Amino acid sequence: MAGNRIIKTASGWLMLVIDIALYIMPIVVFINSRGALSGILLSSVMLLAALLISPGFFIVNPNYSALLVLFGSYKGTVVENGFCWANPFLTKHKISLRVRNQETSRIKVNDQSGNPIEIAAVVVWKVIDPYRAQFEVDMYTDYVSVQSESALRHMASNYTYDGEDDEITLRGSTDEVSEKLTEELQERLDRAGVRVIESRLSHLAYAPEIAGEMLRRQQATAVVAARKKIVEGAVGMVEHALEELSRKSLVQLDEERKATMVSNLLVVLCSESAAQPVVNTGTLYQ
């Protein structure tokens, strides 16, 4: 398989001077020959040369390249910017080397747990091999678009939308997910001579048909996690209180009194509303 080959061309300005001269000289020669056959032939040859030279001019703008093809044979790629001239029979294919942003459409896919989600991504890319972009794939921009959606769909099916803290998920591990997406995209787009600079998720949500149920599940999970933290803190505070009372010998508590104290403290600390104090005028056993 042929590869990208960088070549240089003749200066367009120099050839422009020659071309203009070849347009002017036939007139001078024809006038000086006074209609002689040799003068007419020479004038015709110079005019024909001028006409052949003219189609060879082309411009390569910054961050562009031009692939030169002669009767189906690849001759090289011009990346040097400026006014250039090459064989007029060469076909010039212009390829942009600029960085491009492309956002995929929102696609619906099932995550690893089977939940339908909507997902989209932004891909930043550029052509680094004009030969592959032009000749290895058909319409490299469409190729990038299709492969981006395909890679995004495959990546999304390998992870869950949400999960535990130590688990890589689409919602909670954006950097890791973006890195995996970039790696998979690069493997797919190497054939088109494209380098993926960056890819990021631009949209992520549960599909509308299950969005309400999943929101309630997330809220319930959050409530359970919060209550768990509250209970853990309350147990620690009760344990600390009992240790301090025992260390300072402020009161002597039997097992039943300790159980009552623990119960009261947990109620106060874990209750969602403010606890109402009750004054006991008797004893614990009456």
C-alpha positions as CSV (number, residue, x, y, z in Angstrom):
1,M,0.0,0.0,0.0
2,A,1.4,3.4,-1.0
3,G,1.7,6.1,1.7
4,N,1.7,9.8,1.9
5,R,4.7,11.3,0.1
6,I,5.6,15.0,0.6
7,I,7.0,16.8,-2.5
8,K,7.8,20.3,-3.6
9,T,6.6,22.1,-6.7
10,A,7.9,25.0,-8.8
11,S,7.3,28.6,-7.7
12,G,4.1,29.8,-9.1
13,W,5.4,33.4,-9.4
14,L,8.3,32.3,-11.6
15,M,6.1,30.3,-13.8
16,L,3.6,33.1,-14.0
17,V,6.3,35.4,-15.4
18,I,7.2,32.8,-17.9
19,D,3.6,32.2,-18.8
20,I,2.9,35.9,-19.4
21,A,6.1,36.2,-21.5
22,L,4.8,33.3,-23.6
23,Y,1.5,35.1,-24.2
24,I,3.3,38.3,-25.3
25,M,6.1,36.8,-27.3
26,P,3.9,35.3,-30.1
27,I,2.6,38.7,-30.9
28,V,6.1,40.2,-31.1
29,V,7.4,37.3,-33.2
30,F,4.4,37.4,-35.5
31,I,4.8,41.1,-36.1
32,N,8.5,40.9,-36.7
33,S,8.2,37.9,-39.0
34,R,5.8,39.9,-41.3
35,G,3.6,36.9,-42.0
36,A,6.4,34.4,-42.7
37,L,5.5,30.8,-42.2
38,S,8.3,30.2,-39.7
39,G,7.1,33.1,-37.6
40,I,3.6,31.8,-37.6
41,L,4.7,28.4,-36.5
42,L,6.9,29.8,-33.7
43,S,4.2,32.0,-32.5
44,S,1.7,29.1,-32.5
45,V,4.1,26.9,-30.5
46,M,4.7,29.6,-27.9
47,L,1.0,30.3,-27.6
48,L,0.3,26.6,-27.2
49,A,3.0,26.4,-24.5
50,A,1.4,29.4,-22.7
51,L,-2.0,27.7,-22.8
52,L,-0.6,24.5,-21.4
53,I,1.2,26.2,-18.6
54,S,-1.8,28.2,-17.4
55,P,-3.8,25.2,-15.9
56,G,-0.8,24.3,-13.7
57,F,-1.2,27.1,-11.2
58,F,-2.7,26.4,-7.8
59,I,-2.7,27.8,-4.3
60,V,-2.1,25.9,-1.1
61,N,-3.7,27.8,1.8
62,P,-2.4,27.5,5.5
63,N,-3.3,24.1,7.0
64,Y,-4.3,22.7,3.7
65,S,-2.6,20.1,1.4
66,A,-2.8,19.2,-2.2
67,L,-2.6,15.7,-3.5
68,L,-1.2,15.4,-7.1
69,V,-2.5,12.6,-9.3
70,L,-1.3,12.0,-12.9
71,F,-3.7,9.8,-14.9
72,G,-4.6,7.7,-11.9
73,S,-1.1,7.6,-10.5
74,Y,-0.4,9.3,-7.1
75,K,2.7,11.5,-7.4
76,G,2.9,13.2,-4.0
77,T,1.4,15.7,-1.6
78,V,2.2,19.4,-1.4
79,V,2.0,20.8,2.1
80,E,4.1,24.0,1.6
81,N,1.8,27.0,1.5
82,G,1.8,29.5,-1.2
83,F,1.4,30.0,-5.0
84,C,2.5,26.9,-6.8
85,W,2.8,25.4,-10.2
86,A,2.9,21.8,-11.2
87,N,2.4,19.7,-14.4
88,P,-1.0,21.0,-15.8
89,F,-2.1,17.4,-16.4
90,L,-1.9,16.7,-12.7
91,T,-5.2,16.5,-10.8
92,K,-5.1,18.5,-7.5
93,H,-7.1,17.2,-4.6
94,K,-7.3,19.7,-1.7
95,I,-7.4,18.2,1.8
96,S,-7.8,20.4,4.9
97,L,-5.4,19.7,7.8
98,R,-7.3,22.0,10.3
99,V,-8.6,20.7,13.6
100,R,-12.3,20.0,13.5
101,N,-15.1,19.6,16.0
102,Q,-17.8,17.0,15.3
103,E,-20.7,16.2,17.6
104,T,-22.5,12.9,17.2
105,S,-26.3,12.7,17.1
106,R,-28.0,11.5,20.3
107,I,-28.2,7.8,20.0
108,K,-30.2,5.4,22.2
109,V,-28.3,2.3,23.5
110,N,-28.5,-0.1,26.3
111,D,-25.8,0.2,29.0
112,Q,-24.1,-2.8,30.5
113,S,-27.0,-3.4,32.9
114,G,-29.5,-3.3,30.0
115,N,-30.9,0.1,30.8
116,P,-31.8,2.2,27.8
117,I,-29.9,5.5,27.8
118,E,-29.4,8.5,25.4
119,I,-25.8,9.4,24.8
120,A,-23.8,11.8,22.5
121,A,-20.2,12.9,22.2
122,V,-18.0,15.6,20.8
123,V,-15.0,14.4,18.8
124,V,-12.0,16.7,18.1
125,W,-9.9,15.4,15.2
126,K,-7.7,16.4,12.2
127,V,-6.2,14.8,9.1
128,I,-2.6,13.9,9.5
129,D,-2.2,11.6,6.4
130,P,-3.9,13.2,3.3
131,Y,-3.2,10.2,1.2
132,R,-5.2,7.8,3.4
133,A,-8.0,10.4,3.9
134,Q,-8.4,10.8,0.1
135,F,-7.8,7.3,-1.2
136,E,-8.2,4.7,1.6
137,V,-11.8,5.6,2.5
138,D,-14.8,7.1,0.6
139,M,-15.6,10.6,1.9
140,Y,-13.5,10.7,5.0
141,T,-15.7,13.2,6.8
142,D,-18.7,10.7,6.6
143,Y,-16.4,7.9,7.6
144,V,-15.4,9.8,10.8
145,S,-19.1,10.6,11.6
146,V,-20.2,7.0,11.2
147,Q,-17.3,5.5,13.1
148,S,-17.7,8.0,15.9
149,E,-21.3,6.9,16.5
150,S,-20.3,3.2,16.2
151,A,-17.5,3.6,18.7
152,L,-19.7,5.5,21.1
153,R,-22.4,2.9,20.9
154,H,-19.9,0.1,21.6
155,M,-18.3,2.0,24.5
156,A,-21.6,2.8,26.1
157,S,-22.6,-0.9,26.1
158,N,-19.5,-1.8,28.1
159,Y,-20.3,0.4,31.1
160,T,-23.2,1.0,33.4
161,Y,-24.9,4.4,33.6
162,D,-24.4,4.6,37.4
163,G,-23.0,2.3,40.1
164,E,-20.8,2.0,43.1
165,D,-18.1,4.6,43.9
166,D,-15.2,2.2,43.0
167,E,-16.8,1.2,39.7
168,I,-16.1,2.9,36.3
169,T,-19.5,4.3,35.2
170,L,-20.6,6.6,32.4
171,R,-21.9,9.2,34.8
172,G,-19.2,9.1,37.5
173,S,-16.0,8.4,35.5
174,T,-16.1,10.9,32.7
175,D,-12.3,11.1,32.3
176,E,-11.8,7.3,32.1
177,V,-14.7,6.9,29.8
178,S,-13.5,9.7,27.5
179,E,-10.0,8.1,27.4
180,K,-11.5,4.7,26.4
181,L,-13.6,6.4,23.7
182,T,-10.6,8.2,22.3
183,E,-8.6,5.0,22.2
184,E,-11.3,3.1,20.4
185,L,-11.9,5.9,17.9
186,Q,-8.2,6.2,17.1
187,E,-8.1,2.5,16.2
188,R,-11.1,2.9,13.9
189,L,-9.9,6.1,12.2
190,D,-6.2,5.2,11.6
191,R,-7.3,3.8,8.2
192,A,-8.5,7.3,7.2
193,G,-5.3,9.0,8.3
194,V,-7.1,10.8,11.1
195,R,-5.8,11.6,14.5
196,V,-8.3,11.9,17.4
197,I,-7.2,14.8,19.6
198,E,-9.9,14.5,22.2
199,S,-13.4,13.1,22.7
200,R,-15.9,13.9,25.4
201,L,-19.5,13.0,26.3
202,S,-21.8,15.9,25.5
203,H,-25.0,14.3,26.5
204,L,-25.9,11.5,28.9
205,A,-29.3,10.6,30.3
206,Y,-31.7,7.8,30.8
207,A,-34.1,7.2,28.0
208,P,-37.4,9.1,28.5
209,E,-39.4,5.9,29.1
210,I,-37.5,5.0,32.3
211,A,-36.1,8.4,33.3
212,G,-38.8,8.9,36.0
213,E,-38.2,5.5,37.6
214,M,-34.5,5.9,37.5
215,L,-34.6,9.3,39.1
216,R,-36.7,7.9,42.0
217,R,-34.2,5.0,42.4
218,Q,-31.3,7.5,42.5
219,Q,-33.1,9.5,45.1
220,A,-33.8,6.4,47.2
221,T,-30.2,5.4,46.9
222,A,-29.1,8.8,48.0
223,V,-31.4,8.7,51.0
224,V,-30.2,5.3,52.1
225,A,-26.6,6.4,51.8
226,A,-27.3,9.6,53.8
227,R,-29.1,7.6,56.6
228,K,-26.2,5.1,56.7
229,K,-23.8,8.0,57.3
230,I,-26.0,9.4,60.0
231,V,-26.3,6.1,61.8
232,E,-22.5,5.5,61.6
233,G,-21.9,9.0,63.1
234,A,-24.5,8.5,65.8
235,V,-23.1,5.1,66.9
236,G,-19.7,6.7,67.1
237,M,-21.0,9.6,69.3
238,V,-22.8,7.2,71.6
239,E,-19.7,5.1,72.0
240,H,-17.7,8.2,72.7
241,A,-20.2,9.4,75.3
242,L,-20.2,6.0,77.2
243,E,-16.4,5.9,77.2
244,E,-16.2,9.5,78.6
245,L,-18.8,8.8,81.3
246,S,-16.9,5.6,82.3
247,R,-13.5,7.3,82.2
248,K,-14.5,10.2,84.4
249,S,-16.7,8.1,86.7
250,L,-19.5,10.6,86.6
251,V,-22.2,8.0,87.0
252,Q,-22.4,4.3,87.4
253,L,-24.6,2.7,84.8
254,D,-25.7,-0.9,84.8
255,E,-26.4,-2.7,81.5
256,E,-30.1,-1.8,81.5
257,R,-29.4,2.0,82.0
258,K,-26.7,1.8,79.3
259,A,-29.2,0.3,76.9
260,T,-31.8,3.0,77.7
261,M,-29.2,5.7,77.3
262,V,-28.0,4.3,73.9
263,S,-31.7,4.0,72.7
264,N,-32.4,7.6,73.7
265,L,-29.2,9.0,72.1
266,L,-29.8,7.1,68.9
267,V,-33.4,8.5,68.7
268,V,-32.1,12.0,69.3
269,L,-29.2,11.8,66.8
270,C,-31.0,9.8,64.0
271,S,-34.4,11.4,64.1
272,E,-35.3,13.5,61.1
273,S,-37.2,16.0,63.3
274,A,-36.1,17.6,66.6
275,A,-36.6,15.3,69.6
276,Q,-39.1,16.5,72.3
277,P,-37.5,16.2,75.8
278,V,-39.5,14.3,78.4
279,V,-38.7,15.0,82.1
280,N,-38.8,11.8,84.2
281,T,-39.8,12.7,87.8
282,G,-39.5,9.2,89.0
283,T,-36.9,6.6,88.6
284,L,-35.9,4.5,85.6
285,Y,-37.8,1.5,87.1
286,Q,-41.0,3.3,88.0
